[in-house]
Amino acid sequence: MVDCCKSTEAQKSVTSGRINVSQGISRRAVLARLSGLVGGAAALSAMPAYAKQSKLESVKLAFCSQLLCVVPYEITRAAGFFADEGLDVQLVYSRGGSAALQALHGGGVDYAATSFDAALGAYANGAKIFRFADTGRLPLFALATSPKQSDAITDIADLAGRTIGVAQLGNADHALALFLLKRAGVDLDSVEFATLGPNLYDALRIGQIDAGMVQEPGLTLLQEAGAHVLANLMDLEDADTYLGGPYAFMGVAARTDELDQRLDQMQRLGRALAAGLRYTREAPIDEIVSALPAELVAGGDTRVLTQALDTYRESLYPSSVEIDRAASERVVETQRLAGIDYPNVDLDVLLNLSVLGA
């Protein structure tokens, strides 16, 4: 199964709740700012009835632990948007999208947020799930050279005969690399893929491999060291050039047999995430970073994280949670051209556009 993305060291549950002003985000400022955004007032108008509830519904939502995937969910939790919809959302960190979807399919959690290619793989393997919300519209990868090869490799076509690092064969980064190479006319038999997992950044930095599919903060650090970026799929312009437009990535899935039972809850979850996405895109970047749990950023380079979020947040995160069917179809086609086909996948079943509106 094609997996979501690499996990971070944080492998624990984080219980929902509002953070206080000293932690960097003012509840009053959040609401004031959101009410001034397009559609903000309409979204907030639905919240007070639930906000007055004395007891919140407990919900478990599992997702892969890659940091840029996590941001809108943690912001939605921290700013209290889940609570405004009467939900006490426990964010359950999993080791990749496959693990999150397995937990959903097995009944261990109520929802799973993963990359769309992970949902495709799970559905193709018999998981009775459907996806009803989008929270990410671009893959979190860039194809970059080693700093030592930046002069010799200036185009994707130059990767013929080279060694390319990926986290794991069959993962999303591998599939995207295959697609980019095919698109550039590179003979795939001439390319060697090195499976490096969490060691990919270091191998690329010191020149053990010629190029690799990297994420943030590795991409920023490699660029500072002189690496050449061949295709940055986290940038909307590059995504238009290389993928043809938005590419469905992070989103929320539920169990098929619970659609009627949980429909109202799904709609409230969607409204909360929509508010969180708007805030993630519009709020002062320092507030966003300071709102993230310490476990996620401990030991990391906050400077690089801040820079990356400020650079990519408007490209990565959509302004709406409604399913983008064309973006999902783009994933299926990209996977097919990379040699990963799902002939038994029916997007009319896997994608439910009616829960949050088409």
N, C-alpha and C positions, 0 to 999 in steps of 0.2 A: 504494500500500500504506500502511495506517496504520502509523506508525512508533512506536518506543518512547518515547524522551524525548531531550531535548537533551543533547548531549555536553559534557563539561567540557574544559578545556584539556589534560588529561592524555591523550595519545594514544600510549601506549607499552605494552610488555609488562612485567609485573612477575613475576619468577620466584618461585616458592614458596619458603618457608623460615620457620623460627621466628624471631621477634624475641627479643631478649634482655630481661632484666628492666629494664635501664636505659631501654628504650623504652616502658615503662609497663605491661607486662602480665607477670605472673609465671606461668610454665608450671605450677608446683606449685599456685599459687592457682587457676588455671583448672580443673585436674582436681579439686581439693578442692571447689570451688564447684559444679562440674557434678555431681559424685557425690551431692551433696545435693539436686539438683533432681529433680522427678518424672521418672522414666524414665531419669535420668542414669546410674545404676549399670548398668542393663541395656544402654544404648548403649555404655558404656565397656568392658563385658565382652567385646565383640566385637573390640576394637582391638589387644590385645597381640600377637597372632600376626602382624599386618601390621607393627606397630611395630618388630618385631625384624628385619625384612628389611633387608639391607645395601644393596640397590639399589631405589630407588623407581621406579614406572612414571611415565613422562613423559606428561602430559595437557595439551592446550591447550583452554582454555575462554574463548570470546569473549563480551563483553557490552557493552551500551550503557553509557556512562560517566557517567550521572547519579549524583551522589554517594550519595543515599539508597538507590539500587539496589545500589550497590557494597558497602556496609558489611558485610553478613553474609559475603560472599565474602572480603573482605580480613581480617575477623576470623577466619574459619575457617582461612585461610592462616597468619595471624600466630600464632595460638594452637597451630598444629601439628596440627590435626585432620585435614587432608588427609594429612599424613605418617603419622599414626597408622593410616591405612587403606592405607598403602603407595603413596600417590600423590604425585607431584611436579607440582602443578598450576600451570601458567603462565597467569596471568590476562591476557588480551589485550584491551586497551581499543579499542573500535570507535566509529565516529561514528554512533551510534544503533543501534536494534535491527535495522533492515533490513540494515545492513552486517554485523552479527554473524551473522545468519541466512544471508546470502549466503556468508559465509566457511564456515559449516557445510555448506551445500548443495554448495559447490564443493570441499569436502574440505580446506580450509585449516586448520580446527580440528576438534577432536573433539566439542565440545559448544558450545552457544550459550545464554546466559542473557539473556532479553529479556522485555518485557511480553507478555502473552498476545495482545493485539490485533495485535502485530507477527507473532507466530507464526500467528495466524489468516490474516493477509494473505499470508504466505509460503506456507502450505499451500494456500490458495485459488488461488495462482498456480503451483501445480505442484510445490512443494518436497516431497521425500519425507522428511518429518521427523515426529517424535512428541515429545510433552512428557511427562516422567515425574516431575518434581519441582516443587513450588511453594516459592518463598522470599519472596514478597511478596503480601499479600492486599488491598491498597488502591492505587488510583491516586495518584500523587504530585502531585496538583493541588488547588488551591483557587480558587474564583471570588471575586475581591475587587474592590472599587471603587478608584478613585483616591482618595487622601486628600482631594482637592478636591471629590469627589462623595459623600463619606460621609454627608452629611446628606440629600442629594437622593435617593440610591439606597439603600434599606434592605431591599429584597426583590428577588428575581430577576425578578418581574413588572415591576419598575420599569426594566428594561433595554430595554423596547420603545422603538424609535427611537434607541437609543444605539450607540456604537462599542465593540466588545469586541476586545481584543488576544489573539491566539494565536501560538504559535511558527510554525506552518505549517498551511495548510489541508490537511485529511485526516489530520493527526496525532491522537494520542490526546486531546490537550487540546481540539482543535476538535470532535471527536466528542462528548466529554463535555459541552462547552458547548452544543452543539445539543440534546443530550438534556435537559439541565437547563432550557433555554429552552422546549422543547416541553412538558415536564412542568409548567412554570409557566404555560402557556397563552399564551406570547409569540408573536406573529406573526413568523416568521423573516424575512419579506420586509422587516420594519421595522428589522432589525438589520444593521449593517455590521461585518464582521470585518476587522480590520487584522492583516496578517501581519508580525510583528516579529522573529521569531527571538530571538537573544540580547539584543536591545534592548528586550524587552517590559517588563522591570522599570523601566528609566529612563523609558520613555514613560508608564507608569502613575504613577510617582512624581511627575512634573512635570505630569500632567494632560493629556497629548496624547490620551489615550483615556479613556473613562469607566470601564471595568472590564476585567479580564483574567484569564486562567487562569495562575496563578503557582505556583511551586514554592518550596521553601526553598533558600537563606536569604531570598529575596525577600519571602516572605509575612511573616515575623517583622519584617523591616525596614519593610515597608509598614504593618503594624499599629502599630508604634511611631510612625509618622508620622501615624497617625490614620485609616488606611483601614478600611473596613467589610468584613468577611468575610461573603459571602452563602451560600456552601456550602463547607465544608472537607472534601474527600473523603479527606484523610489521617487524619481522625478517625473512629473506628469508629461513634460515635453518628450523626454526619452521614451516613456511608455507609449506615447502616441506614435513615435517613430518606429520602435522595435516591436511593439505588441499590437498596435492599431488602436489603442485607447485604454480606458480603465480596465483593470484586470481584477476580478473579484478575489479578495483575499480573506481577511478576517470577517467572520459573521457568526450568527447564533443559530444553532440547530436544536430541535426538540424531537421527542418520540412521536411517531405517527399516530399511535392509538390514543394520545393524550390531547389531540387538537381541540376537541370540543370541551373537554374538562378544563383545560388551561387557557382557553382563548383570551378571556379577559386579562389574565395574568400576563400573557405574552404581549398584549397590547400595552399594558402598563410598563412592562420591561422595555418595550420599544420606545415609548415616550421618554422614559428616563434616560436611555442611551442616546436618544436624539438630542436631549438637552446637554448631556455630557459631551457629545461630539461637537456641538456648537461652541461650548465653552472651551474645549480643547483647542479648537481652531482660532478662537478669538481672544482668549485671556492673555494677560501679560505672561511671557514665557517663564519668568521666575516663579510665578504662582503655580504653574503647572508642575515644574520640577520639584518645588518644595512640597507639593501635595502627594508625591509618590512615597510609598512606604520605604522606610530606611533599609529594609531587607533587600529591596530591589536595586538600590543605588550604592549600598555600602561597598567600599573598596573600589568603586568605579570612578571614572573621570567625569565629575559633574559638569565641568566646562564643555567637554565634548558632547555629553548628552544634551545639554542646553542648546548648543550650536546645532546639533542634528535635528532636534525637535523644531527649533525655530526655522530651519531650512525646509523641512519636509512636511510639516504638519498639515498644511493646506493641500498638499498633493496626496498624502497618505490617507487622510481621514475625510470621508464624505460629509456633506452637510445634512444628509438625510439617511435614515436607516432603511429606507425602502429598497427592496431587492432590485438590482440593476441586471436585468436578464441578459442584455448584450454583453456586459462584463463577464457574466458567468459563462456564456457561450464562448467567449474569447479564451477562457481557461481550458475548456474542453477541446477546442481546436488546437491550442498551443500544445496541450498534452498529446493529442493525436499526432501532430507533426513531429513531436519529439519521440514518437514510438510507443507512447502509453495510451492505449485505447480502452474505452469503457463502452462497449457496444450495447450493454444491457441497461445503461443509465437513461432514465426518462426525466428530463429536466422539468416537465410539466408536473411530475410527482415530487421530485427532490426539492424544487423551488415552490414555495407557497407565497404568492404575491398578494393574497387576499387578507392575510392576518393584519398587516400594517398598511395596506393600500397599494395599488399598482401604480 
